Amino acid sequence: MAQVSRRLKTRGKEAARNLGRFRAGMRAEGVEALRGRVEELESEVQECRQLNLRLAELTDVVQELLLPIAQRDEQRIAEVMEKYAKGL
């Protein structure tokens, strides 16, 4: 029981110390630094969205090209390739 009590006391002190560091960092960095970080993250999310869209387009092209020759729609393939080329 004494070990559990010591462990809880130690963890409590660690948590308080970490909270103090966090608060000090918040005061030091300020709200403007956090706003800048949020803007940076938003731009990274937008870039990921664009890459995912591009990947979906590429997947469509690959899917069209992997169909057996008898089932290929050459006009559709040309449209897909043209759409993909415009995105480059």
A tleap script that builds the chain and sets N, CA, C and O, in Angstrom:
source leaprc.protein.ff14SB
mol = sequence {
  NMET ALA GLN VAL SER ARG ARG LEU LYS THR
  ARG GLY LYS GLU ALA ALA ARG ASN LEU GLY
  ARG PHE ARG ALA GLY MET ARG ALA GLU GLY
  VAL GLU ALA LEU ARG GLY ARG VAL GLU GLU
  LEU GLU SER GLU VAL GLN GLU CYS ARG GLN
  LEU ASN LEU ARG LEU ALA GLU LEU THR ASP
  VAL VAL GLN GLU LEU LEU LEU PRO ILE ALA
  GLN ARG ASP GLU GLN ARG ILE ALA GLU VAL
  MET GLU LYS TYR ALA LYS GLY CLEU
}
set mol.1.N position { 0.823 -1.193 0.000 }
set mol.1.CA position { 0.000 0.000 0.000 }
set mol.1.C position { 0.869 1.260 0.000 }
set mol.1.O position { 0.530 2.267 -0.621 }
set mol.2.N position { 1.977 1.179 0.699 }
set mol.2.CA position { 2.884 2.321 0.773 }
set mol.2.C position { 3.500 2.602 -0.588 }
set mol.2.O position { 3.720 3.759 -0.947 }
set mol.3.N position { 3.779 1.547 -1.345 }
set mol.3.CA position { 4.348 1.733 -2.687 }
set mol.3.C position { 3.358 2.443 -3.601 }
set mol.3.O position { 3.737 3.328 -4.369 }
set mol.4.N position { 2.099 2.057 -3.517 }
set mol.4.CA position { 1.065 2.688 -4.342 }
set mol.4.C position { 0.951 4.152 -3.976 }
set mol.4.O position { 0.841 5.009 -4.852 }
set mol.5.N position { 0.976 4.440 -2.694 }
set mol.5.CA position { 0.871 5.821 -2.230 }
set mol.5.C position { 2.060 6.650 -2.734 }
set mol.5.O position { 1.882 7.775 -3.201 }
set mol.6.N position { 3.274 6.087 -2.638 }
set mol.6.CA position { 4.457 6.797 -3.129 }
set mol.6.C position { 4.387 7.014 -4.634 }
set mol.6.O position { 4.740 8.080 -5.138 }
set mol.7.N position { 3.927 5.988 -5.342 }
set mol.7.CA position { 3.815 6.081 -6.787 }
set mol.7.C position { 2.806 7.163 -7.187 }
set mol.7.O position { 3.061 7.941 -8.106 }
set mol.8.N position { 1.669 7.210 -6.500 }
set mol.8.CA position { 0.660 8.237 -6.783 }
set mol.8.C position { 1.204 9.629 -6.489 }
set mol.8.O position { 0.961 10.566 -7.249 }
set mol.9.N position { 1.935 9.766 -5.395 }
set mol.9.CA position { 2.508 11.048 -5.018 }
set mol.9.C position { 3.525 11.496 -6.068 }
set mol.9.O position { 3.550 12.664 -6.457 }
set mol.10.N position { 4.363 10.562 -6.524 }
set mol.10.CA position { 5.373 10.871 -7.541 }
set mol.10.C position { 4.710 11.276 -8.852 }
set mol.10.O position { 5.107 12.258 -9.478 }
set mol.11.N position { 3.699 10.518 -9.262 }
set mol.11.CA position { 2.994 10.837 -10.515 }
set mol.11.C position { 2.279 12.178 -10.410 }
set mol.11.O position { 2.229 12.936 -11.379 }
set mol.12.N position { 1.736 12.467 -9.255 }
set mol.12.CA position { 1.075 13.759 -9.052 }
set mol.12.C position { 2.055 14.908 -9.197 }
set mol.12.O position { 1.744 15.923 -9.820 }
set mol.13.N position { 3.245 14.746 -8.618 }
set mol.13.CA position { 4.273 15.779 -8.741 }
set mol.13.C position { 4.701 15.940 -10.198 }
set mol.13.O position { 4.896 17.061 -10.667 }
set mol.14.N position { 4.846 14.832 -10.912 }
set mol.14.CA position { 5.212 14.890 -12.337 }
set mol.14.C position { 4.149 15.614 -13.145 }
set mol.14.O position { 4.461 16.431 -14.011 }
set mol.15.N position { 2.889 15.306 -12.855 }
set mol.15.CA position { 1.789 15.961 -13.576 }
set mol.15.C position { 1.786 17.452 -13.298 }
set mol.15.O position { 1.606 18.250 -14.218 }
set mol.16.N position { 1.983 17.845 -12.043 }
set mol.16.CA position { 2.017 19.265 -11.698 }
set mol.16.C position { 3.185 19.966 -12.380 }
set mol.16.O position { 3.038 21.088 -12.864 }
set mol.17.N position { 4.345 19.310 -12.422 }
set mol.17.CA position { 5.520 19.878 -13.074 }
set mol.17.C position { 5.265 20.046 -14.574 }
set mol.17.O position { 5.609 21.076 -15.154 }
set mol.18.N position { 4.662 19.028 -15.201 }
set mol.18.CA position { 4.350 19.117 -16.631 }
set mol.18.C position { 3.337 20.219 -16.923 }
set mol.18.O position { 3.452 20.925 -17.925 }
set mol.19.N position { 2.355 20.362 -16.052 }
set mol.19.CA position { 1.369 21.430 -16.223 }
set mol.19.C position { 2.036 22.790 -16.109 }
set mol.19.O position { 1.726 23.708 -16.869 }
set mol.20.N position { 2.943 22.915 -15.168 }
set mol.20.CA position { 3.685 24.167 -15.019 }
set mol.20.C position { 4.498 24.491 -16.257 }
set mol.20.O position { 4.538 25.639 -16.699 }
set mol.21.N position { 5.149 23.478 -16.817 }
set mol.21.CA position { 5.913 23.685 -18.055 }
set mol.21.C position { 5.007 24.103 -19.201 }
set mol.21.O position { 5.350 24.984 -19.990 }
set mol.22.N position { 3.850 23.465 -19.285 }
set mol.22.CA position { 2.897 23.796 -20.341 }
set mol.22.C position { 2.440 25.245 -20.215 }
set mol.22.O position { 2.424 25.987 -21.198 }
set mol.23.N position { 2.071 25.641 -19.008 }
set mol.23.CA position { 1.614 27.021 -18.790 }
set mol.23.C position { 2.721 28.027 -19.087 }
set mol.23.O position { 2.469 29.078 -19.676 }
set mol.24.N position { 3.933 27.707 -18.682 }
set mol.24.CA position { 5.055 28.605 -18.958 }
set mol.24.C position { 5.278 28.729 -20.461 }
set mol.24.O position { 5.544 29.817 -20.970 }
set mol.25.N position { 5.168 27.619 -21.156 }
set mol.25.CA position { 5.319 27.638 -22.609 }
set mol.25.C position { 4.232 28.450 -23.283 }
set mol.25.O position { 4.485 29.153 -24.262 }
set mol.26.N position { 3.019 28.350 -22.755 }
set mol.26.CA position { 1.907 29.117 -23.316 }
set mol.26.C position { 2.165 30.611 -23.162 }
set mol.26.O position { 1.911 31.390 -24.081 }
set mol.27.N position { 2.665 31.002 -22.007 }
set mol.27.CA position { 2.949 32.431 -21.795 }
set mol.27.C position { 4.111 32.871 -22.666 }
set mol.27.O position { 4.098 33.971 -23.218 }
set mol.28.N position { 5.120 32.009 -22.793 }
set mol.28.CA position { 6.301 32.371 -23.562 }
set mol.28.C position { 5.992 32.457 -25.055 }
set mol.28.O position { 6.400 33.403 -25.729 }
set mol.29.N position { 5.279 31.477 -25.554 }
set mol.29.CA position { 4.971 31.459 -26.983 }
set mol.29.C position { 3.864 32.438 -27.319 }
set mol.29.O position { 3.927 33.141 -28.328 }
set mol.30.N position { 2.876 32.480 -26.490 }
set mol.30.CA position { 1.768 33.379 -26.719 }
set mol.30.C position { 0.768 32.833 -27.717 }
set mol.30.O position { 0.980 31.816 -28.379 }
set mol.31.N position { -0.307 33.546 -27.787 }
set mol.31.CA position { -1.410 33.150 -28.654 }
set mol.31.C position { -1.027 33.278 -30.125 }
set mol.31.O position { -1.473 32.483 -30.953 }
set mol.32.N position { -0.213 34.259 -30.453 }
set mol.32.CA position { 0.170 34.461 -31.856 }
set mol.32.C position { 0.943 33.272 -32.404 }
set mol.32.O position { 0.758 32.887 -33.559 }
set mol.33.N position { 1.801 32.693 -31.587 }
set mol.33.CA position { 2.546 31.518 -32.041 }
set mol.33.C position { 1.597 30.359 -32.304 }
set mol.33.O position { 1.779 29.604 -33.259 }
set mol.34.N position { 0.590 30.220 -31.460 }
set mol.34.CA position { -0.388 29.147 -31.657 }
set mol.34.C position { -1.208 29.390 -32.915 }
set mol.34.O position { -1.515 28.452 -33.650 }
set mol.35.N position { -1.563 30.639 -33.162 }
set mol.35.CA position { -2.306 30.958 -34.396 }
set mol.35.C position { -1.470 30.629 -35.622 }
set mol.35.O position { -1.974 30.083 -36.603 }
set mol.36.N position { -0.202 30.964 -35.554 }
set mol.36.CA position { 0.691 30.641 -36.674 }
set mol.36.C position { 0.773 29.148 -36.907 }
set mol.36.O position { 0.777 28.686 -38.048 }
set mol.37.N position { 0.838 28.396 -35.823 }
set mol.37.CA position { 0.897 26.927 -35.950 }
set mol.37.C position { -0.390 26.378 -36.542 }
set mol.37.O position { -0.354 25.461 -37.364 }
set mol.38.N position { -1.526 26.930 -36.133 }
set mol.38.CA position { -2.812 26.481 -36.679 }
set mol.38.C position { -2.868 26.762 -38.180 }
set mol.38.O position { -3.324 25.917 -38.950 }
set mol.39.N position { -2.411 27.938 -38.597 }
set mol.39.CA position { -2.392 28.266 -40.032 }
set mol.39.C position { -1.502 27.289 -40.795 }
set mol.39.O position { -1.853 26.832 -41.883 }
set mol.40.N position { -0.358 26.978 -40.217 }
set mol.40.CA position { 0.554 26.027 -40.853 }
set mol.40.C position { -0.097 24.655 -40.996 }
set mol.40.O position { 0.015 24.018 -42.043 }
set mol.41.N position { -0.770 24.205 -39.957 }
set mol.41.CA position { -1.442 22.901 -40.004 }
set mol.41.C position { -2.580 22.909 -41.007 }
set mol.41.O position { -2.792 21.918 -41.706 }
set mol.42.N position { -3.318 24.014 -41.092 }
set mol.42.CA position { -4.414 24.098 -42.066 }
set mol.42.C position { -3.882 24.000 -43.491 }
set mol.42.O position { -4.494 23.347 -44.336 }
set mol.43.N position { -2.761 24.637 -43.761 }
set mol.43.CA position { -2.207 24.554 -45.113 }
set mol.43.C position { -1.717 23.134 -45.419 }
set mol.43.O position { -1.831 22.664 -46.551 }
set mol.44.N position { -1.174 22.457 -44.405 }
set mol.44.CA position { -0.747 21.072 -44.609 }
set mol.44.C position { -1.942 20.159 -44.868 }
set mol.44.O position { -1.857 19.241 -45.684 }
set mol.45.N position { -3.052 20.406 -44.181 }
set mol.45.CA position { -4.266 19.611 -44.401 }
set mol.45.C position { -4.772 19.837 -45.825 }
set mol.45.O position { -5.178 18.890 -46.499 }
set mol.46.N position { -4.749 21.094 -46.284 }
set mol.46.CA position { -5.203 21.392 -47.640 }
set mol.46.C position { -4.323 20.682 -48.666 }
set mol.46.O position { -4.821 20.154 -49.660 }
set mol.47.N position { -3.015 20.673 -48.419 }
set mol.47.CA position { -2.101 19.979 -49.326 }
set mol.47.C position { -2.414 18.483 -49.362 }
set mol.47.O position { -2.388 17.867 -50.428 }
set mol.48.N position { -2.705 17.904 -48.210 }
set mol.48.CA position { -3.059 16.479 -48.154 }
set mol.48.C position { -4.344 16.211 -48.927 }
set mol.48.O position { -4.455 15.195 -49.614 }
set mol.49.N position { -5.309 17.106 -48.820 }
set mol.49.CA position { -6.563 16.939 -49.567 }
set mol.49.C position { -6.301 16.942 -51.067 }
set mol.49.O position { -6.851 16.122 -51.802 }
set mol.50.N position { -5.459 17.866 -51.515 }
set mol.50.CA position { -5.139 17.938 -52.941 }
set mol.50.C position { -4.414 16.675 -53.403 }
set mol.50.O position { -4.681 16.159 -54.489 }
set mol.51.N position { -3.504 16.188 -52.581 }
set mol.51.CA position { -2.791 14.958 -52.943 }
set mol.51.C position { -3.736 13.760 -52.984 }
set mol.51.O position { -3.604 12.892 -53.848 }
set mol.52.N position { -4.677 13.711 -52.064 }
set mol.52.CA position { -5.647 12.612 -52.067 }
set mol.52.C position { -6.531 12.661 -53.309 }
set mol.52.O position { -6.853 11.620 -53.881 }
set mol.53.N position { -6.926 13.860 -53.728 }
set mol.53.CA position { -7.718 14.004 -54.948 }
set mol.53.C position { -6.910 13.545 -56.155 }
set mol.53.O position { -7.427 12.847 -57.028 }
set mol.54.N position { -5.655 13.935 -56.199 }
set mol.54.CA position { -4.784 13.539 -57.301 }
set mol.54.C position { -4.602 12.019 -57.326 }
set mol.54.O position { -4.603 11.405 -58.393 }
set mol.55.N position { -4.448 11.430 -56.165 }
set mol.55.CA position { -4.306 9.985 -56.068 }
set mol.55.C position { -5.572 9.277 -56.547 }
set mol.55.O position { -5.493 8.239 -57.203 }
set mol.56.N position { -6.733 9.835 -56.220 }
set mol.56.CA position { -7.993 9.249 -56.681 }
set mol.56.C position { -8.087 9.301 -58.200 }
set mol.56.O position { -8.552 8.351 -58.830 }
set mol.57.N position { -7.646 10.412 -58.790 }
set mol.57.CA position { -7.659 10.526 -60.248 }
set mol.57.C position { -6.708 9.500 -60.872 }
set mol.57.O position { -7.040 8.858 -61.868 }
set mol.58.N position { -5.547 9.359 -60.287 }
set mol.58.CA position { -4.578 8.388 -60.797 }
set mol.58.C position { -5.114 6.966 -60.667 }
set mol.58.O position { -4.899 6.139 -61.553 }
set mol.59.N position { -5.796 6.683 -59.589 }
set mol.59.CA position { -6.399 5.370 -59.388 }
set mol.59.C position { -7.445 5.093 -60.463 }
set mol.59.O position { -7.543 3.971 -60.959 }
set mol.60.N position { -8.231 6.113 -60.826 }
set mol.60.CA position { -9.211 5.962 -61.899 }
set mol.60.C position { -8.526 5.599 -63.217 }
set mol.60.O position { -8.991 4.728 -63.952 }
set mol.61.N position { -7.419 6.276 -63.502 }
set mol.61.CA position { -6.688 6.002 -64.742 }
set mol.61.C position { -6.174 4.566 -64.743 }
set mol.61.O position { -6.329 3.847 -65.730 }
set mol.62.N position { -5.577 4.159 -63.660 }
set mol.62.CA position { -5.031 2.802 -63.570 }
set mol.62.C position { -6.145 1.775 -63.705 }
set mol.62.O position { -5.981 0.757 -64.378 }
set mol.63.N position { -7.267 2.040 -63.070 }
set mol.63.CA position { -8.398 1.115 -63.148 }
set mol.63.C position { -8.880 0.965 -64.592 }
set mol.63.O position { -9.177 -0.143 -65.038 }
set mol.64.N position { -8.954 2.058 -65.305 }
set mol.64.CA position { -9.386 2.004 -66.706 }
set mol.64.C position { -8.388 1.218 -67.559 }
set mol.64.O position { -8.782 0.459 -68.444 }
set mol.65.N position { -7.114 1.402 -67.289 }
set mol.65.CA position { -6.095 0.751 -68.106 }
set mol.65.C position { -5.940 -0.735 -67.795 }
set mol.65.O position { -5.407 -1.484 -68.614 }
set mol.66.N position { -6.394 -1.166 -66.637 }
set mol.66.CA position { -6.248 -2.566 -66.264 }
set mol.66.C position { -7.410 -3.444 -66.730 }
set mol.66.O position { -7.370 -4.662 -66.558 }
set mol.67.N position { -8.429 -2.846 -67.310 }
set mol.67.CA position { -9.545 -3.640 -67.824 }
set mol.67.C position { -9.073 -4.485 -68.999 }
set mol.67.O position { -8.188 -4.071 -69.747 }
set mol.68.N position { -9.652 -5.653 -69.162 }
set mol.68.CA position { -9.289 -6.462 -70.334 }
set mol.68.C position { -9.565 -5.688 -71.630 }
set mol.68.O position { -10.459 -4.844 -71.692 }
set mol.69.N position { -8.782 -5.996 -72.649 }
set mol.69.CA position { -8.886 -5.269 -73.915 }
set mol.69.C position { -10.297 -5.327 -74.485 }
set mol.69.O position { -10.774 -4.338 -75.040 }
set mol.70.N position { -10.960 -6.446 -74.361 }
set mol.70.CA position { -12.313 -6.592 -74.907 }
set mol.70.C position { -13.307 -5.656 -74.218 }
set mol.70.O position { -14.307 -5.263 -74.820 }
set mol.71.N position { -13.044 -5.305 -72.985 }
set mol.71.CA position { -13.978 -4.458 -72.237 }
set mol.71.C position { -13.566 -2.989 -72.227 }
set mol.71.O position { -14.278 -2.155 -71.668 }
set mol.72.N position { -12.460 -2.670 -72.821 }
set mol.72.CA position { -11.967 -1.288 -72.800 }
set mol.72.C position { -12.858 -0.381 -73.626 }
set mol.72.O position { -13.342 -0.742 -74.698 }
set mol.73.N position { -13.048 0.784 -73.095 }
set mol.73.CA position { -13.756 1.849 -73.799 }
set mol.73.C position { -12.703 2.900 -74.140 }
set mol.73.O position { -12.345 3.726 -73.300 }
set mol.74.N position { -12.217 2.863 -75.365 }
set mol.74.CA position { -11.113 3.736 -75.773 }
set mol.74.C position { -11.454 5.210 -75.579 }
set mol.74.O position { -10.592 6.003 -75.200 }
set mol.75.N position { -12.699 5.575 -75.836 }
set mol.75.CA position { -13.107 6.967 -75.648 }
set mol.75.C position { -13.016 7.342 -74.169 }
set mol.75.O position { -12.547 8.426 -73.822 }
set mol.76.N position { -13.464 6.444 -73.313 }
set mol.76.CA position { -13.404 6.687 -71.869 }
set mol.76.C position { -11.955 6.789 -71.397 }
set mol.76.O position { -11.627 7.635 -70.565 }
set mol.77.N position { -11.092 5.927 -71.928 }
set mol.77.CA position { -9.675 5.963 -71.563 }
set mol.77.C position { -9.065 7.303 -71.974 }
set mol.77.O position { -8.318 7.918 -71.213 }
set mol.78.N position { -9.395 7.743 -73.186 }
set mol.78.CA position { -8.882 9.029 -73.664 }
set mol.78.C position { -9.355 10.171 -72.770 }
set mol.78.O position { -8.587 11.080 -72.457 }
set mol.79.N position { -10.636 10.119 -72.357 }
set mol.79.CA position { -11.169 11.155 -71.472 }
set mol.79.C position { -10.452 11.166 -70.127 }
set mol.79.O position { -10.086 12.225 -69.617 }
set mol.80.N position { -10.256 9.982 -69.561 }
set mol.80.CA position { -9.587 9.873 -68.270 }
set mol.80.C position { -8.148 10.368 -68.362 }
set mol.80.O position { -7.683 11.098 -67.487 }
set mol.81.N position { -7.444 9.973 -69.420 }
set mol.81.CA position { -6.062 10.392 -69.596 }
set mol.81.C position { -5.975 11.912 -69.798 }
set mol.81.O position { -5.064 12.562 -69.284 }
set mol.82.N position { -6.915 12.459 -70.539 }
set mol.82.CA position { -6.934 13.906 -70.758 }
set mol.82.C position { -7.189 14.645 -69.452 }
set mol.82.O position { -6.532 15.643 -69.157 }
set mol.83.N position { -8.137 14.157 -68.679 }
set mol.83.CA position { -8.459 14.759 -67.388 }
set mol.83.C position { -7.235 14.695 -66.474 }
set mol.83.O position { -6.908 15.663 -65.786 }
set mol.84.N position { -6.576 13.559 -66.476 }
set mol.84.CA position { -5.382 13.403 -65.631 }
set mol.84.C position { -4.256 14.330 -66.102 }
set mol.84.O position { -3.571 14.940 -65.281 }
set mol.85.N position { -4.065 14.437 -67.413 }
set mol.85.CA position { -3.005 15.295 -67.950 }
set mol.85.C position { -3.255 16.760 -67.633 }
set mol.85.O position { -2.298 17.508 -67.433 }
set mol.86.N position { -4.501 17.191 -67.581 }
set mol.86.CA position { -4.824 18.571 -67.241 }
set mol.86.C position { -4.426 18.881 -65.793 }
set mol.86.O position { -4.061 20.012 -65.471 }
set mol.87.N position { -4.500 17.882 -64.941 }
set mol.87.CA position { -4.151 18.078 -63.540 }
set mol.87.C position { -2.658 18.227 -63.302 }
set mol.87.O position { -2.245 18.713 -62.249 }
set mol.88.N position { -1.848 17.818 -64.265 }
set mol.88.CA position { -0.397 17.949 -64.120 }
set mol.88.C position { -0.057 19.385 -64.259 }
set mol.88.O position { 1.115 19.753 -64.174 }
savepdb mol mol.pdb
quit
